[in-house]
């Protein structure tokens, strides 16, 4: 949160060409945040909260210390029998239902949701969240809003008349400039829609990706990852930064910094020692851009993580993940398969 208002996009200013100072400051910031961290309480520059609903931010562009603006994460709580204010923005959002049940009204259409669902607010959507039931509902909202802001897609607000109506003609259908076929795409992904797979990362279920062309979400990729007690994920390297929310369990994450050596071409120089980050249920874990990471479950408790990444990295030429070490469950399943095939 800025001193004079909400920060929508954070700037970078330097008198030198190199930006190592900014990266060093980012890497030095604590990467684990829990319920004691509220970086923005939605009192300034937000339109969604009603008198009953509550919104609070965990990660955003105005944070101090700063982590990222490729992703933003906040919570929305709807007490029983309440709703928030209807509003609209050009950016997409995806929210995972942590508790309760309810429904959305998007562009005058209803979409019901419950705990464990992933719900999409589509581009240019007028939307409102409702909880008509007797238990509170809580959602984790994940979005790449700053990406839209960088591109000038900033037309947003609550429903109401436009300024200077005498200067404009009658209403036209806004959806004419949307990607063809989006109206038929899915807005709610339920746990039964996904398939759990054993991968080099570990046991995961993809909830949204570029390959899932039936989903109406283009900005973020989301998956769930489960790590058995005392086990670990694959040790992996990617360019995109990432936010993981701990749905259940506890453990820790090791991160190896990657330094760019600029010679006749780019070379990666990997830190000899990782940093360690303890995590527990309800925490968010930030993994910076160009970092090698591996996640570990504590003894006696599985670790259940929800991952979100900004898909724009894949459009910029960083569409690969390199594994230095596979998850043990994948390695053992591959070995079993190889043995069975002999």
C-alpha positions in Angstrom: 0.0 0.0 0.0 1.4 3.4 -1.0 1.6 6.3 1.4 -1.0 8.3 -0.5 -3.1 5.6 -2.1 -3.2 2.2 -3.7 -0.2 1.2 -5.9 -1.5 -0.3 -9.2 1.9 -0.6 -10.9 5.4 -0.2 -9.4 8.1 1.7 -11.3 11.8 1.0 -11.7 14.1 4.0 -11.8 17.9 3.9 -12.0 20.8 6.1 -13.0 22.6 2.9 -14.3 21.8 0.3 -16.9 22.2 -2.6 -14.5 19.4 -3.4 -12.1 21.2 -5.7 -9.7 20.2 -3.4 -6.7 16.5 -4.1 -7.2 17.0 -7.9 -7.5 19.2 -8.0 -4.4 16.5 -6.1 -2.5 13.9 -8.5 -3.7 15.9 -11.6 -2.9 16.5 -10.2 0.6 12.8 -9.8 1.5 11.2 -12.5 3.6 9.4 -14.9 1.3 6.9 -16.5 3.7 3.9 -14.5 4.9 1.2 -15.6 7.3 -2.0 -14.1 8.7 0.0 -11.5 10.6 0.9 -9.9 7.3 -1.7 -7.6 5.8 -0.1 -5.3 3.2 -3.3 -3.7 2.1 -6.7 -3.7 3.9 -8.7 -2.4 0.9 -9.6 0.9 2.5 -8.2 3.0 -0.3 -8.6 2.6 -4.1 -10.7 -0.6 -4.0 -14.3 -1.1 -5.2 -15.4 -4.6 -4.1 -16.0 -4.5 -0.4 -19.5 -4.0 1.1 -20.3 -3.1 4.7 -20.2 -6.8 5.5 -17.6 -8.4 3.2 -13.8 -8.1 4.0 -10.8 -8.0 1.7 -7.1 -8.1 2.8 -4.0 -8.4 0.7 -1.0 -10.8 1.2 1.1 -9.9 -1.9 0.8 -6.9 -4.2 2.8 -4.2 -6.1 2.7 -1.7 -3.2 4.3 -4.1 -0.7 7.2 -3.0 1.5 9.3 -5.1 1.4 8.6 -5.7 -2.2 8.2 -9.2 -3.6 6.5 -9.1 -7.0 4.0 -7.5 -9.3 3.7 -10.3 -11.8 1.2 -11.8 -9.3 -1.2 -10.4 -6.7 -2.8 -12.4 -3.9 -5.6 -11.4 -1.5 -8.4 -12.9 0.5 -12.1 -12.2 0.3 -14.4 -13.2 3.2 -18.2 -13.2 3.0 -20.0 -13.8 6.3 -23.3 -15.8 6.2 -26.1 -14.2 4.2 -24.0 -11.4 2.7 -22.4 -10.2 -0.6 -19.8 -7.7 -1.7 -20.3 -4.8 -4.1 -20.6 -5.4 -7.8 -17.8 -4.0 -9.9 -15.9 -4.5 -13.1 -12.3 -4.5 -14.3 -10.5 -5.4 -17.5 -8.1 -7.8 -15.8 -9.0 -11.5 -15.1 -8.9 -13.0 -11.7 -9.0 -16.6 -10.4 -10.1 -17.5 -6.9 -9.8 -20.7 -5.0 -12.6 -21.4 -2.5 -11.0 -22.1 0.9 -14.2 -22.3 3.0 -17.9 -22.3 2.4 -20.1 -22.0 -0.7 -21.8 -19.4 -2.7 -22.3 -18.1 -6.2 -21.2 -15.3 -8.6 -23.1 -13.1 -10.9 -20.9 -12.3 -13.9 -22.4 -10.2 -16.7 -25.9 -11.1 -15.4 -25.2 -14.9 -15.4 -25.0 -17.1 -12.2 -22.1 -19.4 -11.4 -22.3 -21.5 -8.2 -19.2 -22.5 -6.3 -18.1 -24.5 -3.2 -14.9 -25.3 -1.2 -12.1 -26.6 -3.4 -13.4 -25.0 -6.6 -11.4 -22.6 -8.8 -13.5 -19.8 -10.1 -12.6 -17.4 -13.0 -13.6 -13.8 -13.3 -13.1 -13.2 -17.0 -11.7 -10.2 -18.9 -14.1 -7.2 -18.8 -16.5 -8.9 -16.4 -19.0 -7.1 -14.2 -19.1 -9.4 -11.2 -20.4 -9.8 -7.6 -19.8 -12.5 -5.0 -22.7 -13.8 -2.9 -23.0 -16.1 0.1 -26.6 -17.0 0.8 -25.8 -19.7 3.3 -25.4 -20.0 7.1 -21.5 -20.4 7.1 -18.9 -17.9 6.1 -17.2 -18.2 2.8 -13.5 -17.4 2.2 -11.6 -17.3 -1.1 -8.0 -16.9 -2.1 -7.9 -14.5 -5.1 -4.9 -14.8 -7.5 -4.4 -12.5 -10.5 -1.9 -10.9 -12.8 -3.5 -7.5 -12.6 -0.4 -5.4 -13.1 0.2 -7.1 -16.5 -3.1 -5.6 -17.7 -2.1 -2.3 -16.1 1.2 -2.2 -17.9 -0.6 -2.6 -21.2 -3.0 0.3 -20.4 -6.1 -1.9 -19.8 -7.2 0.3 -16.9 -10.9 0.9 -17.5 -12.6 -0.3 -14.2 -15.0 0.8 -11.5 -18.5 0.1 -10.1 -21.6 0.1 -12.3 -22.8 3.6 -13.2 -23.2 6.1 -16.0 -20.2 7.2 -18.0 -18.7 10.7 -17.9 -19.6 13.0 -20.7 -22.5 10.9 -22.1 -23.3 13.7 -24.6 -19.9 13.0 -26.3 -20.6 9.3 -27.0 -23.1 7.2 -29.0 -25.4 4.4 -28.0 -24.2 1.1 -26.4 -22.4 -1.4 -28.5 -21.6 -5.1 -27.8 -18.2 -5.1 -26.0 -17.7 -8.9 -26.7 -17.0 -8.3 -30.4 -13.3 -7.9 -29.6 -13.0 -11.0 -27.3 -11.2 -14.1 -28.5 -13.8 -16.2 -30.5 -15.5 -18.9 -28.5 -14.8 -17.6 -25.0 -18.4 -17.4 -24.1 -18.6 -21.2 -24.2 -15.6 -21.7 -21.9 -15.7 -23.0 -18.4 -15.9 -20.5 -15.5 -15.8 -22.9 -12.5 -13.3 -25.8 -12.2 -14.3 -28.4 -9.6 -12.0 -31.0 -7.9 -13.7 -33.7 -10.0 -12.6 -31.9 -13.2 -8.9 -32.5 -12.7 -6.7 -35.6 -12.9 -4.0 -36.3 -10.3 -0.8 -37.3 -12.1 2.7 -38.4 -10.8 5.2 -36.0 -12.5 8.8 -35.0 -12.0 7.5 -32.3 -9.7 5.5 -34.8 -7.7 1.8 -35.7 -7.4 -0.1 -32.8 -8.9 -3.4 -31.8 -10.4 -3.4 -29.0 -13.0 -6.4 -26.7 -12.6 -5.6 -24.1 -15.2 -3.0 -24.0 -18.0 -2.7 -23.0 -21.6 -3.4 -26.5 -22.6 -6.8 -26.4 -20.9 -8.6 -24.6 -23.7 -12.0 -25.3 -22.2 -11.2 -22.8 -19.3 -12.0 -19.1 -19.6 -8.7 -17.9 -18.0 -5.6 -16.7 -19.9 -3.5 -14.9 -17.3 -2.5 -17.4 -14.6 -1.6 -21.1 -14.4 -2.7 -22.9 -11.3 -2.0 -26.4 -9.9 -2.3 -28.3 -6.7 0.7 -30.3 -5.4 0.7 -33.0 -2.6 4.0 -34.1 -1.0 3.8 -37.2 1.2 5.1 -36.9 4.8 8.9 -36.7 4.9 9.1 -36.6 1.1 10.0 -33.8 -1.3 9.1 -32.3 -4.7 11.3 -32.3 -7.7 14.3 -29.9 -7.6 13.3 -27.6 -10.5 14.5 -24.4 -12.3 12.2 -22.0 -14.2 12.2 -18.3 -15.1 8.7 -17.5 -13.9 8.2 -16.5 -10.3 5.6 -18.2 -8.3 3.3 -17.9 -5.2 2.4 -21.1 -3.3 -0.4 -21.2 -0.7 -0.1 -23.9 1.9 -3.6 -25.6 2.0 -2.5 -28.1 4.6 0.5 -29.5 6.4 3.9 -28.0 7.1 7.5 -28.3 5.9 10.1 -26.1 4.2 11.3 -24.9 0.8 14.9 -24.6 -0.4 15.8 -21.9 -2.9 19.0 -21.7 -4.9 19.8 -18.2 -6.3 20.8 -18.1 -10.0 23.2 -15.4 -11.0 23.5 -14.4 -14.7 27.1 -14.3 -16.0 27.0 -12.2 -19.1 30.0 -13.3 -21.3 29.8 -14.2 -25.0 26.3 -15.4 -24.0 24.3 -15.8 -20.9 25.5 -18.4 -18.4 23.7 -19.5 -15.2 25.8 -19.6 -12.0 23.9 -21.5 -9.3 24.4 -20.7 -5.6 26.4 -23.4 -3.8 24.1 -23.1 -0.7 20.3 -22.6 -0.7 18.2 -20.4 1.5 15.6 -22.3 3.7 12.0 -21.1 4.2 9.8 -22.8 6.8 6.1 -23.1 5.8 2.8 -24.1 7.5 -0.9 -24.2 6.7 -2.2 -20.8 5.8 1.2 -19.4 4.7 2.0 -18.0 1.3 5.5 -18.8 -0.1 7.1 -16.6 -2.7 9.6 -18.1 -5.2 11.4 -15.3 -7.1 12.1 -15.2 -10.8 15.0 -17.4 -12.1 15.2 -19.5 -9.0 15.8 -23.2 -8.4 13.4 -24.6 -5.8 12.5 -27.8 -4.0 9.7 -28.3 -1.4 9.9 -30.7 1.6 7.1 -32.1 3.7 7.7 -32.4 7.5 7.9 -35.8 9.2 4.4 -37.0 10.0 2.4 -34.7 7.8 1.8 -34.5 4.1 2.2 -31.0 2.5 -0.6 -29.7 0.2 0.3 -26.7 -1.9 -1.6 -24.5 -4.3 0.6 -22.9 -7.0 -0.1 -19.8 -9.2 2.2 -18.4 -11.9 1.8 -15.6 -14.5 1.4 -17.3 -17.9 3.0 -14.4 -19.7 6.4 -15.8 -19.1 5.6 -18.7 -21.4 4.7 -16.3 -24.2 8.0 -14.6 -23.7 10.0 -17.7 -24.5 10.3 -19.3 -21.0 8.1 -22.3 -21.5 10.4 -24.9 -19.9 11.0 -26.3 -16.5 14.4 -28.1 -15.9 14.6 -30.8 -13.2 17.9 -31.4 -11.5 16.2 -34.1 -9.4 12.8 -35.8 -9.8 10.3 -36.3 -6.9 11.0 -39.7 -5.3 7.5 -40.9 -6.2 8.1 -40.2 -9.9 11.5 -41.7 -9.8 10.2 -44.9 -8.3 7.2 -45.1 -10.6 9.5 -44.6 -13.6 11.9 -47.4 -12.3 8.9 -49.7 -11.8 7.7 -49.0 -15.3 11.1 -49.6 -16.8 11.5 -52.9 -14.9 8.0 -54.1 -15.9 8.8 -53.4 -19.6 11.9 -55.7 -19.6 
